[in-house]
Amino acid sequence: MSVATTMQLALRHAFIRRDPPGHALARDSALIARACQDMADRFRRGGKLIVFGNGGGGADAAHIAVEFMHPVIVGKRALPAVALSNDAATMTAIGNREGLAETFAHQLASWAGPSDIALGVSRDGRCVNVLRGLRAARDLGLLTVALFGGGAERANRAELAEPDARDARDPDIAVSGGPAETVADHVLLARSKDPAVVKEIHVTTYHLLWELAHLFLEHPMEHPADAPASPAANLADSVPDGTRTGVHTGDRTHDHADPHDDPHADPHDGQTACSGDTCVTCSDQATQVTVVRLLHSGLALGDTGTGTEEISVALVDASVGDTVLVHAGEAIAVITKGAHRGRP
């Protein structure tokens, strides 16, 4: 086999390994959006982001903290964030006296507040000190977010059992086993056992956390006590009334022309030129848009209420008639399922 053929096969295998985890991340868009919404609520209340992890996870924690503290995009506000693993003196002092399993939990118990956010990063979800840190944060009333990896078997679980002593990386760490319990308010998973792929998915995920937390911070969302628990229901309250199109309110729908009533219509008829804040492609304003036609390559035509625009629906499972929340031309969540779903 020639060198060129070997390289082509290696490249093909490298991309194949990344394809399923990448698509799984896209399917988790609603979970990520809900985590970002809750993070924005804590920042709005004056909370700070506290990030922690070991090794590569510790490097990710430092990366996340600086993303929030010193945004690379001009005009985005700095948000308070700190990485616990950056302080070598504190880490080693706690590890020496309290044990390595307590390095994060001890710090959180000392100075974290109930308005804060705890984000634990672990390549396989089995780092004892990360798990204990998340549990300590949860007990203190913090919002907890777990960024884990380790395979599809955990794909739909918000519960992870703390490993027993046989699984602990350090034989000196004695960890009591027990039944599975909820480890965090939001568990975001990289569905791969390949550490390189997990790392890449994690980087993409926490860049999304930064971007969407800013979006929801700039466009506050209501949390009525009797609201449905689904993220789609909460997202429906996030956009001002003037930007809503095709939103179901009780038994009625806001009136507007329905371009998909004519199957022979030109898909670009009715498209309007960019007009500042009303343009879903150029504007930084989150907008509700009704999908009127699915196109190719993850694109669709959306009715904005003043015309139709081409949007990307690659990150959401949207059908004709659905109302989606669009930011910078990208649909980030399905808000309501339209009446056209299921029609022949």
RODO-2510 file (C-alpha; in nm, 4 decimals, decimal comma):
residues 344
     n   res          X          Y          Z
     1     m     0,0000     0,0000     0,0000
     2     s     0,1407     0,3381    -0,1027
     3     v     0,2098     0,6180     0,1425
     4     a    -0,0565     0,8333    -0,0246
     5     t    -0,3192     0,5600     0,0136
     6     t    -0,2254     0,5061     0,3775
     7     m    -0,2593     0,8789     0,4468
     8     q    -0,5978     0,8944     0,2734
     9     l    -0,7269     0,6020     0,4804
    10     a    -0,5960     0,7573     0,8015
    11     l    -0,7599     1,0898     0,7203
    12     r    -1,0877     0,9195     0,6339
    13     h    -1,0831     0,7269     0,9618
    14     a    -1,0044     1,0455     1,1566
    15     f    -1,3090     1,2219     1,0133
    16     i    -1,5341     0,9163     1,0573
    17     r    -1,4449     0,9043     1,4298
    18     r    -1,5598     1,2622     1,4692
    19     d    -1,8830     1,2421     1,2715
    20     p    -2,1200     1,0719     1,5224
    21     p    -2,0092     1,2819     1,8243
    22     g    -2,0432     1,5987     1,6185
    23     h    -2,3970     1,5129     1,5115
    24     a    -2,4820     1,4143     1,8705
    25     l    -2,3683     1,7602     1,9854
    26     a    -2,6014     1,9205     1,7306
    27     r    -2,8911     1,7103     1,8590
    28     d    -2,8177     1,8402     2,2097
    29     s    -2,8802     2,2023     2,1068
    30     a    -3,1882     2,2361     2,3299
    31     l    -2,9989     2,0996     2,6330
    32     i    -2,7146     2,3431     2,5728
    33     a    -2,9560     2,6335     2,5252
    34     r    -3,1317     2,5531     2,8537
    35     a    -2,7976     2,5423     3,0388
    36     c    -2,7003     2,8777     2,8883
    37     q    -3,0334     3,0287     2,9862
    38     d    -2,9809     2,9241     3,3480
    39     m    -2,6214     3,0496     3,3419
    40     a    -2,7391     3,3889     3,2158
    41     d    -2,9903     3,4061     3,5007
    42     r    -2,7110     3,3526     3,7556
    43     f    -2,4866     3,6156     3,5949
    44     r    -2,7808     3,8569     3,6007
    45     r    -2,8138     3,7973     3,9766
    46     g    -2,4481     3,8893     4,0290
    47     g    -2,3094     3,5361     4,0292
    48     k    -1,9710     3,4245     3,9016
    49     l    -1,8593     3,1189     3,7032
    50     i    -1,6329     2,8744     3,8902
    51     v    -1,4661     2,6162     3,6646
    52     f    -1,2548     2,3159     3,7585
    53     g    -1,0969     2,0044     3,6140
    54     n    -0,7807     1,7910     3,6160
    55     g    -0,4996     1,7809     3,3603
    56     g    -0,6481     1,8630     3,0220
    57     g    -0,9754     1,9419     3,1986
    58     g    -0,7865     2,1911     3,4125
    59     a    -0,6479     2,3533     3,0984
    60     d    -1,0035     2,3696     2,9636
    61     a    -1,1143     2,5298     3,2910
    62     a    -0,8525     2,8031     3,2466
    63     h    -0,9609     2,8498     2,8840
    64     i    -1,3271     2,8806     2,9809
    65     a    -1,2528     3,1311     3,2577
    66     v    -1,0538     3,3602     3,0290
    67     e    -1,3214     3,3398     2,7573
    68     f    -1,5753     3,4824     3,0015
    69     m    -1,3404     3,7274     3,1761
    70     h    -1,1757     3,8631     2,8601
    71     p    -1,4057     3,8148     2,5580
    72     v    -1,2272     3,7984     2,2232
    73     i    -1,5275     3,9594     2,0514
    74     v    -1,5226     4,3372     2,0837
    75     g    -1,8338     4,4750     2,2511
    76     k    -1,9180     4,1659     2,4552
    77     r    -1,9213     4,2309     2,8276
    78     a    -1,6760     4,0589     3,0586
    79     l    -1,8380     3,8143     3,3004
    80     p    -1,6779     3,7094     3,6315
    81     a    -1,5120     3,3689     3,6103
    82     v    -1,2296     3,1823     3,7832
    83     a    -1,0601     2,8460     3,7321
    84     l    -0,9907     2,6702     4,0628
    85     s    -0,7102     2,4567     3,9213
    86     n    -0,5056     2,7663     3,8287
    87     d    -0,3935     2,8152     4,1891
    88     a    -0,1209     2,5537     4,2362
    89     a    -0,0448     2,6580     4,5944
    90     t    -0,4055     2,6184     4,7093
    91     m    -0,4530     2,2939     4,5152
    92     t    -0,1446     2,1299     4,6646
    93     a    -0,2122     2,2585     5,0160
    94     i    -0,5650     2,1129     5,0158
    95     g    -0,4451     1,7936     4,8513
    96     n    -0,1758     1,7469     5,1147
    97     r    -0,4004     1,8104     5,4146
    98     e    -0,7535     1,7114     5,3048
    99     g    -0,6791     1,4672     5,0238
   100     l    -0,6858     1,5048     4,6467
   101     a    -1,0566     1,4241     4,6306
   102     e    -1,1334     1,7469     4,8205
   103     t    -0,9302     1,9932     4,6115
   104     f    -1,2360     2,1533     4,4492
   105     a    -1,5092     2,0865     4,7069
   106     h    -1,3006     2,2505     4,9821
   107     q    -1,2514     2,5701     4,7798
   108     l    -1,6183     2,5881     4,6835
   109     a    -1,7286     2,5453     5,0445
   110     s    -1,4967     2,8281     5,1488
   111     w    -1,6057     3,1093     4,9199
   112     a    -1,8705     3,0120     4,6616
   113     g    -2,2130     3,1750     4,6877
   114     p    -2,5605     3,0431     4,5985
   115     s    -2,5842     3,2764     4,2967
   116     d    -2,2708     3,1274     4,1415
   117     i    -2,2260     2,8674     3,8689
   118     a    -2,0046     2,5592     3,9099
   119     l    -1,8798     2,4001     3,5878
   120     g    -1,6895     2,0727     3,6221
   121     v    -1,4898     1,9329     3,3296
   122     s    -1,3923     1,5658     3,3054
   123     r    -1,2884     1,3665     2,9997
   124     d    -1,4584     1,0490     3,1222
   125     g    -1,6902     1,1770     3,3967
   126     r    -1,5107     0,9739     3,6619
   127     c    -1,2752     1,2284     3,8211
   128     v    -1,3436     1,1968     4,1922
   129     n    -1,2591     1,5558     4,2856
   130     v    -1,4707     1,6945     4,0006
   131     l    -1,7706     1,4855     4,1082
   132     r    -1,7289     1,5886     4,4718
   133     g    -1,6897     1,9512     4,3682
   134     l    -2,0158     1,9405     4,1735
   135     r    -2,1987     1,7781     4,4632
   136     a    -2,0619     2,0310     4,7103
   137     a    -2,1690     2,3130     4,4773
   138     r    -2,5153     2,1654     4,4423
   139     d    -2,5516     2,1388     4,8202
   140     l    -2,4556     2,5070     4,8478
   141     g    -2,7276     2,6067     4,6018
   142     l    -2,5048     2,6836     4,3035
   143     l    -2,6157     2,6139     3,9474
   144     t    -2,4145     2,3079     3,8450
   145     v    -2,3044     2,2176     3,4931
   146     a    -2,1075     1,9015     3,4105
   147     l    -1,9053     1,8807     3,0886
   148     f    -1,8262     1,5115     3,0584
   149     g    -1,7259     1,2546     2,7992
   150     g    -1,6911     0,8806     2,7893
   151     g    -1,9345     0,7267     2,5448
   152     a    -2,2910     0,6998     2,4267
   153     e    -2,3978     0,4725     2,7113
   154     r    -2,4437     0,7893     2,9217
   155     a    -2,6159     0,9760     2,6437
   156     n    -2,9532     1,0329     2,8067
   157     r    -2,8560     1,0117     3,1733
   158     a    -2,8468     1,3049     3,4113
   159     e    -2,7246     1,0659     3,6797
   160     l    -2,3730     0,9334     3,7282
   161     a    -2,2507     0,7191     4,0129
   162     e    -1,9375     0,8249     4,1973
   163     p    -1,6701     0,5602     4,1256
   164     d    -1,5733     0,3253     4,4021
   165     a    -1,2220     0,2808     4,5376
   166     r    -1,1250     0,0343     4,2622
   167     d    -1,1899     0,3005     3,9978
   168     a    -1,0174     0,5908     4,1719
   169     r    -0,7116     0,7110     3,9830
   170     d    -0,5140     0,7537     4,3054
   171     p    -0,5123     0,4457     4,5335
   172     d    -0,4831     0,6770     4,8337
   173     i    -0,8267     0,8255     4,7607
   174     a    -1,0922     0,6204     4,9361
   175     v    -1,4307     0,6814     4,7812
   176     s    -1,7459     0,5196     4,9101
   177     g    -1,9718     0,3775     4,6452
   178     g    -2,3436     0,4255     4,6389
   179     p    -2,6494     0,4500     4,4205
   180     a    -2,6499     0,6786     4,1218
   181     e    -2,7530     1,0337     4,2037
   182     t    -2,7971     1,3495     4,0075
   183     v    -2,4522     1,5003     3,9722
   184     a    -2,5461     1,8341     3,8139
   185     d    -2,8385     2,0457     3,7004
   186     h    -2,7097     2,0199     3,3429
   187     v    -2,5002     1,7284     3,2171
   188     l    -2,3503     1,7953     2,8729
   189     l    -2,1815     1,4954     2,7164
   190     a    -1,9240     1,4380     2,4441
   191     r    -2,0402     1,1015     2,3154
   192     s    -1,7036     0,9436     2,2407
   193     k    -1,4437     0,7355     2,4210
   194     d    -1,1635     0,8865     2,2126
   195     p    -0,9962     1,1474     2,4384
   196     a    -0,8961     1,3643     2,1411
   197     v    -1,2514     1,3732     2,0096
   198     v    -1,3918     1,4399     2,3571
   199     k    -1,1542     1,7352     2,3876
   200     e    -1,2675     1,8774     2,0526
   201     i    -1,6362     1,8401     2,1380
   202     h    -1,5774     2,0010     2,4767
   203     v    -1,4063     2,3029     2,3183
   204     t    -1,7003     2,3513     2,0820
   205     t    -1,9483     2,3078     2,3677
   206     y    -1,7955     2,5656     2,5981
   207     h    -1,7649     2,8126     2,3128
   208     l    -2,1400     2,7647     2,2683
   209     l    -2,1907     2,8156     2,6430
   210     w    -2,0097     3,1475     2,6208
   211     e    -2,1938     3,2649     2,3085
   212     l    -2,5455     3,1648     2,4126
   213     a    -2,5049     3,2776     2,7745
   214     h    -2,4355     3,6238     2,6340
   215     l    -2,7369     3,5950     2,4045
   216     f    -2,9742     3,5081     2,6895
   217     l    -2,8137     3,7677     2,9148
   218     e    -2,8876     4,0361     2,6555
   219     h    -3,2411     3,9037     2,5993
   220     p    -3,3790     3,8018     2,9412
   221     m    -3,6200     3,5115     2,9654
   222     e    -3,9111     3,4779     3,2054
   223     h    -3,9488     3,1873     3,4465
   224     p    -4,3148     3,1812     3,5580
   225     a    -4,3748     2,9396     3,8424
   226     d    -4,6353     2,7477     3,6479
   227     a    -4,4439     2,7345     3,3181
   228     p    -4,3878     2,3953     3,1516
   229     a    -4,0518     2,2370     3,2235
   230     s    -3,9468     2,1971     2,8614
   231     p    -3,6769     2,4301     2,7254
   232     a    -3,8951     2,5023     2,4231
   233     a    -4,1719     2,6359     2,6463
   234     n    -3,9291     2,8619     2,8322
   235     l    -3,7712     2,9827     2,5089
   236     a    -4,1112     3,0905     2,3830
   237     d    -4,1151     3,3687     2,6438
   238     s    -3,7703     3,5039     2,5570
   239     v    -3,8481     3,7226     2,2590
   240     p    -4,0382     4,0535     2,2720
   241     d    -4,3921     4,0442     2,1370
   242     g    -4,2976     4,2614     1,8432
   243     t    -4,0624     3,9956     1,7078
   244     r    -4,2944     3,6956     1,7416
   245     t    -4,4322     3,5322     1,4308
   246     g    -4,6629     3,2344     1,4175
   247     v    -4,6554     3,1827     1,7925
   248     h    -4,9452     2,9880     1,9374
   249     t    -5,1112     3,1668     2,2294
   250     g    -5,3817     2,9490     2,3754
   251     d    -5,6163     2,8499     2,0923
   252     r    -5,5178     3,1211     1,8507
   253     t    -5,2203     3,2079     1,6345
   254     h    -5,0874     3,5509     1,5495
   255     d    -5,2118     3,6299     1,2010
   256     h    -4,9705     3,6597     0,9115
   257     a    -4,9471     3,5409     0,5537
   258     d    -4,8642     3,1711     0,5212
   259     p    -4,6210     3,1278     0,2294
   260     h    -4,6317     2,7474     0,2467
   261     d    -5,0026     2,7500     0,1536
   262     d    -4,8917     2,7732    -0,2109
   263     p    -4,6682     2,4757    -0,2926
   264     h    -4,5786     2,6285    -0,6316
   265     a    -4,4630     2,9610    -0,4925
   266     d    -4,1091     3,0765    -0,5627
   267     p    -3,9170     3,0028    -0,2407
   268     h    -3,7470     3,3414    -0,2599
   269     d    -4,0680     3,5426    -0,3194
   270     g    -4,1348     3,7859    -0,0391
   271     q    -3,7753     3,7973     0,0827
   272     t    -3,6877     4,1386     0,2119
   273     a    -3,3612     4,3233     0,2026
   274     c    -3,1604     4,3562     0,5196
   275     s    -3,3243     4,6133     0,7440
   276     g    -3,1127     4,6428     1,0557
   277     d    -3,2523     4,4715     1,3639
   278     t    -3,5261     4,2899     1,1699
   279     c    -3,2752     4,0944     0,9608
   280     v    -3,2310     3,7532     1,1207
   281     t    -2,9016     3,7044     0,9361
   282     c    -2,7261     4,0286     1,0304
   283     s    -2,8929     4,1248     1,3580
   284     d    -2,7700     4,0225     1,7019
   285     q    -3,1366     4,0158     1,8139
   286     a    -3,2819     3,6716     1,8800
   287     t    -3,5944     3,6352     1,6666
   288     q    -3,8777     3,3851     1,6379
   289     v    -3,9177     3,2610     1,2828
   290     t    -4,1658     3,0163     1,1302
   291     v    -4,0185     2,7532     0,8962
   292     v    -4,2045     2,7656     0,5655
   293     r    -3,9842     2,5445     0,3492
   294     l    -3,6936     2,3052     0,4031
   295     l    -3,4104     2,3445     0,1555
   296     h    -3,0878     2,1493     0,1071
   297     s    -2,7780     2,1186     0,3286
   298     g    -2,9533     2,2065     0,6558
   299     l    -3,1055     2,5294     0,5237
   300     a    -3,4652     2,6495     0,5292
   301     l    -3,6803     2,9470     0,4424
   302     g    -3,8257     3,1215     0,7435
   303     d    -4,1146     3,3662     0,7700
   304     t    -4,0050     3,6625     0,9829
   305     g    -4,3401     3,8380     0,9689
   306     t    -4,2108     4,0963     0,7196
   307     g    -4,0939     3,8511     0,4545
   308     t    -3,8921     3,5315     0,4194
   309     e    -3,5230     3,4780     0,4795
   310     e    -3,2922     3,1816     0,4391
   311     i    -3,1812     3,0408     0,7738
   312     s    -2,9787     2,7427     0,8913
   313     v    -3,1657     2,4677     1,0777
   314     a    -2,8677     2,2316     1,0972
   315     l    -2,8608     2,2393     1,4790
   316     v    -3,2292     2,1669     1,5392
   317     d    -3,4888     1,9118     1,4326
   318     a    -3,7222     2,1541     1,2564
   319     s    -4,0083     2,0847     1,0172
   320     v    -4,2343     2,3054     0,8068
   321     g    -4,4659     2,4998     1,0354
   322     d    -4,2348     2,4905     1,3383
   323     t    -4,1394     2,8134     1,5137
   324     v    -3,7670     2,8378     1,5844
   325     l    -3,5511     3,0842     1,7754
   326     v    -3,2949     3,2302     1,5344
   327     h    -2,9734     3,4113     1,6233
   328     a    -2,7364     3,5423     1,3545
   329     g    -2,9087     3,3310     1,0899
   330     e    -2,8833     3,0069     1,2899
   331     a    -3,1840     2,8328     1,4462
   332     i    -3,0761     2,7438     1,8007
   333     a    -3,3969     2,5885     1,9368
   334     v    -3,7440     2,4764     1,8312
   335     i    -3,9958     2,6789     2,0310
   336     t    -4,3271     2,5353     1,9108
   337     k    -4,4144     2,2484     1,6817
   338     g    -4,6306     2,3622     1,3929
   339     a    -4,9591     2,2198     1,2722
   340     h    -4,7888     2,1084     0,9522
   341     r    -4,5837     1,8426     1,1296
   342     g    -4,7048     1,5019     1,0269
   343     r    -4,8950     1,6168     0,7196
   344     p    -4,8435     1,4092     0,4038
***
